[in-house]
Amino acid sequence: MSAGTATRDVAPRSPAEVRRGEGLVRATLRDRQVRVGLAVTLAITLVALAGPYLAPHAPEALTGTAYAAPGSSGLLGTDYLGHDVLSRVLAGGRSVVTMTVAAASLALVAGTVLGTAAAFSGALGASRAGRAPDRAVVWLADVLLAFPNIVLVLLVVSMFGRERRLMVLTVALTLLPGTVRLARGAALGVITQEYVQAARLIGYPRRLLLLREVLPNIAAPLLVHFGTMLTWAVELLAGLSFLGYGVTAPAADWGLMINENRAGLQLQPWGVLAPVLLIAVFALGTNAMAEGAARATGQTRRPERAPWRRPRRTNGQNRKEGTP
């Protein structure tokens, strides 16, 4: 770095330094944006999980006339049939949040396994046949990336049904190619290091190399990607329910509520605004958490602006330039 160029890493720790020092989790939590994003995400998750027990009415109960304004009919009014909006909002978040976390977690685990297996095959394969698994995994990821996410999910759900397990598997399938590519690329960078090659020549099995050397050094980018997948998953699942391919009535769901009450948006906006705000806040929280984790683990670098200073001029320079 040349003199006069100022750069700053937010929590500048490589994966090896994090592993030797405080640990990945503690190093990540040092970043303020990570803490804010994590707090927002946990708050929405808590509301979604505890909401059905806090709802003042059953989500299917009719408590007033259709599109009643907030007041005596309820804190947030009623929806298109006369259901209490607050009760349906509190009861409708569990399906969205649990399915989102399940889909992202499944994609993270499966993508890490496939990506690291492909990296070992591509880097350590002694022959063309030995490197075939790597080419097969890369080809499969490329094929899945060719399909738009929402189109693939709609195709599978419309053909095989709307079961929640199927929707989770389908959303996880759309998130899988990016995770596979990330895990494979990061693992290749570790496997080709000299200390890993030396350990392999000594006779360490691949299982120990994977657990002790590869996974700890690729955990940082994978955790960052997990936060991003949470954002994508909640958008896909809410979009499915909005289009009528997700959770069906009379069950409560945030995406379904937006579709049901959009016709009365001008009469009673809270039937739409409340679930929209909760989905948006959850997505912003996970995105902020992922972005902050990327900086905290050294995945990105942010330049530091030097403080602005007015140039100081001597009396001789002032007289020469004609300034008083």
N, C-alpha and C positions, 0 to 999 in steps of 0.2 A: 504494500500500500504506500503510495507516494505521500510526501508531506503535504499537509493542507487538506487531505481527503479524510473526512470523518465518517466512519460507519459504526453502527451499533447493532449488535444482535440482542434481541429480547430473549433473555434467559439462554445465553449461547452455550448449549450443551449438545454434543454429539451423542448418539445412542450409547457408545462405549463409555463416555464420561458419565452419562446418567446412570448407567448400570454400576459403575465403580463408586459413584457418590451417593446422592440423595435418593436415587431411584426415579423411574420414569414418572410415576404418578405425582410424587412430591414436586418434581421439577415442572411438570405441567401446571399444577395448581398454583404455582408462584405467579402465573400470568393473571392479571386482573380480568381480562376479557373472558378467560376460561372460567373463572369463578362466577362471573355474572351470567354467562351462558348456561353453566351447570345449574345455578340457582333457579333460573327461569325454567329450564327443562324439568328439573325436579319438582318445581311448584306446579306446573301444568300436569305432570304425571301424577302427583299426589291428588290434585283435584279430580283427575279422571278416574283414579282407582277408588278414592273415598267418596266420590260424588253420589253414586247410587244410595249410599247410606245417609247422605245429608240432604237429599232431595225432599222438599216438603210434601210432595204428592207422588203417586205412582206415575211413571211416564205415559201410561195409556189412559190415565184418568182425565175425564172432561171436567174442567173447573170453571168454565165460563163460556161466553160467546166467542165466535171466531174473530180473530184479530182484535181482541180487546186491548186497549192501551194499558201500560203499567199503572198499577194502582191497587184497587181493591181486588182485582182479579189475579194479581200476582206481581212480584217485584219487577219482572220483565214482560208482563202481559201474557197473552195467549197466542197460539199459533192458528193455522188455517182451519183446524177442527175444534179448537177450544181447549187444547192441552196447555198446561202450564209450561211456558218456555224455560223458565229456570230449572224446573224438574227434568225436562228433557235434555237440557244442556249438561246438567250434572250427571245424568245417567248415560249420555251418549258419547262420552269421551273414553270410556274404558275400552270399547272395541277398537277405536282408532289407535290409541296409544299402545295397547298390548300387541295388536297386529303389526304396528310399525316397528316396535322393538324386536319382535320375533322375526320379522322378515329381514331386518338389517343384521341381526345376530346370526341368522342362518347363512346369509350371504357372506358374512365375514368369516365364519368358520369354514364353510365349504370352499370359498375362494382362496383362503390361506392354504388349505390342504392341497388343492389342485395346483395353485401357483408355485408353492415350494416343491411339490413333487415334480412338476414340469421343469423347474430350474435345476434340480438335481439331475434329472434325466438329460437335459440339454448340456449341462456343464461337465458332467462326469460320465456321460455315455461313451463307451469305448468304440462303438460302431454306429452305423446308420440305423440299424434296428434298435440299438439301445437308446437312440435319441428320438425314436418314433413317438413315445408318449408326450414329449415336449411339443412336437409339431401337431399332434392331435389336439392337445389342450389349447394351443394358440389358434388353431383352425376353428375349434368350437367357439371360443370367445369371439372371434371375428364374425362368425355366422350370427351369433346372438346380438352382437353390436349392430348388425345390419337392419334389425327390426326396431322401429320406434317403440319405446317402452309401453306407452299407453295402448298402442295397437296390439302388441303381443299379449298384454294382460286382457284386453277386451276379447281377443280371439279365443284364448284359453277358457276364460270364464263363461263366455257365451256357448262354448261347446260342451263343457264338462260340469257346469253348475256354479252356484254361488256359495259353496261351503267355505267357511272361514279358513280352514286349513289349506284349501286349494288356493285361495287368494293370497295367503301368506307365502306359499310355495312359488306361486307365479311371480309375485313382486320380488321375492328373493332371487328368482331366476333372471329377472331383468337387471338386478344389481350385481349379479355374479361376474359378468365379463370384466367390468372395471376393477373388481377386487382381484380377480385372477391375474390380470395384467400388472397391477401394482405389486402384488406379492411376488410374482415371477421376476419382475425387473429388480425389485429390492433384494430378493434372495440371490439373484445372479451376481449382484455387486458384492455380496458377502462371501459367496462360495468361491469366487475367484481370488479372494485374498490369500496371501501366502500362509498365514497361520492356519487357515482352514485346510489348505492343500497339505501342509505339513502334518496336521492331525489326521488327515485321511491316509497319508502314506504310512504313518505309524500303525494304523490299523483301527482307528476309532470307527465304530459303526455309524451309519448315516443317522440313526435315531438320536444318538448323542450329539452329533454335529447339529442336527436340526434343533434340538431342545436347548443346547448350551451356547451355540454360536449364532445360528441363523435367526431364530425367532426373537431373541432379545434385541437383535440389531435391526429388525424390520418392524418391531412393535410400534414405534413412533408413527411412521406413515400410515400404518394400518389403523391405529386409533384415530388419527385425523380423518381418514377416509370413512370410518364408522360414523362419526358425527355428520359427515356429508350425506351418507346413506340414510340416516334418520330423516333428514330434510326431504330427500327424494321419496322415501317410502311413505311419509305422511301425505305428501301431495298426491301420490298415485292412489293410495287407498281412499282418501277423501274424494278424489275425482271419480273413482269407481262408484262410490255411493251416490254422488251427485248425478251421475249418468244413469243410475238405476241398476247397476250391475254389482252392487255391494250388498250391504246390510239392507234388508227389506222391512217395510212397515208391517206391524206397528212398533217394531223395535226402534229405540232411539239411537241416532248416529249423527255426528256433526255434519258429515257430507250430505246425508239424506235430509237433514233439517234445512240446509240451504236450498235444496231442490224443492222441498215441499212448500216453503214459505216465500219463494222468490216472487210469486204472483202478487202477494200483498206487501211488497217491500215499502211502498209509499204509505200504506195504512199503518203497519206495525213492523218497523224495521228490525226490532230486536230478535225476531225469529231467525233472521239471516245474519245480522251483525254479530250476535253473541258467538255462534260457532265459527264464523269467519275470523274473528279476533283471536279466539283460542287456538285455532289451527295456525294462524299467522305467528302468534307469539311462540308457539312450540317450535315452528320451523326456524324462526329467528334465533331462538335460544340454542338449538342444535347447530345452526350455522355459525353463530358466534363462538360456540365452544370449539368447533372444528378449526375455525380460523385462528383462534387464540392458541390452540394446541399446536398448530403448524408453526407458529412463531416460537412458542415456548420450547419446542423440541428441536429447533434449528432447521426446520424444513424450509423456511423463508427468511429472508433478511430484509430489514427495513432501514433505509439510510437515515442517519441523524442529521437534522438541519443545524448548521452552525448558527449561533446567535447573531442577529443582525447588528452590525456596528457601523456607525457613521465614520467614514474615513477622517482621520485627524490630519489637518494641514498646518504646516509651520507658518510663521509670520512671513518668511521669505516667499513661500509659495503663494500666500494670499496677496502680497504686493505684486508678484509677478503676474497673477491672473486678473488683477484689477479689482479684487474684492475688498471691501472695507475691513 
